[in-house]
Amino acid sequence: MRERPDYAAYVTERSPRLLRTAYLLCRDWGLAEDLLQTALVKAWRAWRRIGDDPDPYVYRILVNTHASWARRRWRGERPTDEPPERADPADAMGTAEDKAVLWAALGRLPRRQRAVVVLRYFEDLTEPQAAAVLGCSVGTVKSQASKALAKLRIDPEILAVAPRGRD
Amino acid sequence: MPHTMQDLRELMEDRSAGAPHPPDRLGQVRRRVRRGARVRAASAAVGTAGVAVAVGAFLTAAPGAGDRPRPASGPTAVELSPPRPGTPPKEGMAPLGDRFLFRAGEKTRLRIVPTGRTTLLTHRCSAEVAIYEVKDGELSGGGCSPGGEGFASYLATVPGRPVTLDLVALPSRAPEPSGTKDLDAYLAAHRPVSAAWSVHVYSGTCTSETCKAPERRAGVQGSTVTGLKRLARTAGKGDGRVRTAAFTSSGRSVRLRVACVDGTAWAIVRVGGGTPRMVGCERAESFGVTWDQKARAGVRTDVDVRVLPAEVVPGKRTDPAAIENLMRGVAPAGTWTLEVYDLP
């Protein structure tokens, strides 16, 4: 099968952003690169029928492939590739620690809810767009986003540092 | 709320901002595509169908010279020329021979007598062309870029058992055929053009990583049904629709094999109205996933199968309503085959 000319342009133009999305899903740069390339290979196979706007299709492959990897034990998800951040002594407001805690809490979200958060608040997809990517109803996207934000709100570690960080 | 929505957005922007940029992601993706094509090509020789071909081509004729219908004719049969003295082995396989051809737009039937369990076809070309292969009625193939890696086809073969392939070189301006019918229609509507292309064939024991896996799998998974009597077979697209095959076993168990290619990933198989079994068949590609299942000897038994594309991630529910829900808005992709073998 020959490569379509617009495929190369799409990969070149969009892959940096897609890599960031993949990273937010799997939280490991190596895994993210693998996830992105896997998604792009799958997209290559289906390019003829993807149409003019490949993004939703590629997002869907990213989310679903990540979900299927996470399900398989042989490719277990690694929560982080970096040691936990420590508070910068110069950061009197505790912003760095705050972010580290929030990042960790984001990682504790269930896979599906994290995907909703990434699509809605990082990729700025609308609820119908996110629903189309995730293959669920708009109502499910709303409820998953609401649950995710609620979990972040009441995360014990966030609550533990909140008084100091926000004072 | 200790953090605002703005904090969350900034966090995701900041954290994902340090993305490393590989020097050539597009090249890496292309290599993965080609590797997948090669693996599928080799696997097709083991079990089901579909082989990526390896041929080289050098178009020398001006396009458009032959765009007139012509009577259909059969393939031109050719034999390999003996390898030139001093031709080095490739990936541990000895050269079987080569063949230089000088026309594109017509079928060439190549007969190979392998000397080993793996047979490799390579090609060379100096112009952009598309090369196709028809083997056992199935079409596959790809392009050939001048100076590039081209295409290589690894066939799992039996020493001494001849393999016959129909090879076709098409100008790159030709529309991509989706099947043998398309290809035959194109060939019938266009006259051949002058071209020079070459096929180089090697056979033996492959030592490279690329073909190790197919060879190993051919010996293990491919042999699991060798010698068994096939009781039933059904095939279809990865569209989530149920297909049913019926079999009557002679013993108390049967062996089932599901082979998925080109984007199908999950098969839900239900034998004799029992508990559905979810089979992840994407990794096995067309080598197939095999397992044994109890059966009632002498009793006609139905086996229902639904196959889902890789785009879908199935949950625990496998009932028709759940599958229909999963397939909503998803385009069917890929093809699959389910076979049932008798275990006497």
Chai-1 contact restraints between the chains, C-beta under 6 A:
chainA,res_idxA,chainB,res_idxB,connection_type,confidence,min_distance_angstrom,max_distance_angstrom,comment,restraint_id
A,R2,B,A130,contact,1.0,0.0,6.0,A-B,restraint_1
A,R2,B,G143,contact,1.0,0.0,6.0,A-B,restraint_2
A,A8,B,L26,contact,1.0,0.0,6.0,A-B,restraint_3
A,V11,B,L26,contact,1.0,0.0,6.0,A-B,restraint_4
A,S15,B,R25,contact,1.0,0.0,6.0,A-B,restraint_5
A,L19,B,A19,contact,1.0,0.0,6.0,A-B,restraint_6
A,R20,B,S16,contact,1.0,0.0,6.0,A-B,restraint_7
A,R20,B,A19,contact,1.0,0.0,6.0,A-B,restraint_8
A,Y23,B,S16,contact,1.0,0.0,6.0,A-B,restraint_9
A,L24,B,M12,contact,1.0,0.0,6.0,A-B,restraint_10
A,L24,B,S16,contact,1.0,0.0,6.0,A-B,restraint_11
A,W29,B,P20,contact,1.0,0.0,6.0,A-B,restraint_12
A,Q37,B,V29,contact,1.0,0.0,6.0,A-B,restraint_13
A,Q37,B,R32,contact,1.0,0.0,6.0,A-B,restraint_14
A,L40,B,V29,contact,1.0,0.0,6.0,A-B,restraint_15
A,V41,B,V29,contact,1.0,0.0,6.0,A-B,restraint_16
A,V41,B,R32,contact,1.0,0.0,6.0,A-B,restraint_17
A,V41,B,V33,contact,1.0,0.0,6.0,A-B,restraint_18
A,W44,B,V33,contact,1.0,0.0,6.0,A-B,restraint_19
A,R45,B,G263,contact,1.0,0.0,6.0,A-B,restraint_20
A,R49,B,A331,contact,1.0,0.0,6.0,A-B,restraint_21
A,N64,B,V313,contact,1.0,0.0,6.0,A-B,restraint_22
A,A67,B,V313,contact,1.0,0.0,6.0,A-B,restraint_23
A,S68,B,V313,contact,1.0,0.0,6.0,A-B,restraint_24
A,K99,B,L11,contact,1.0,0.0,6.0,A-B,restraint_25
A,L102,B,H3,contact,1.0,0.0,6.0,A-B,restraint_26
A,L102,B,L11,contact,1.0,0.0,6.0,A-B,restraint_27
A,Y121,B,L8,contact,1.0,0.0,6.0,A-B,restraint_28
A,Y121,B,R9,contact,1.0,0.0,6.0,A-B,restraint_29
A,F122,B,M12,contact,1.0,0.0,6.0,A-B,restraint_30
A,R153,B,M1,contact,1.0,0.0,6.0,A-B,restraint_31
A,I158,B,P2,contact,1.0,0.0,6.0,A-B,restraint_32
A,A162,B,P2,contact,1.0,0.0,6.0,A-B,restraint_33
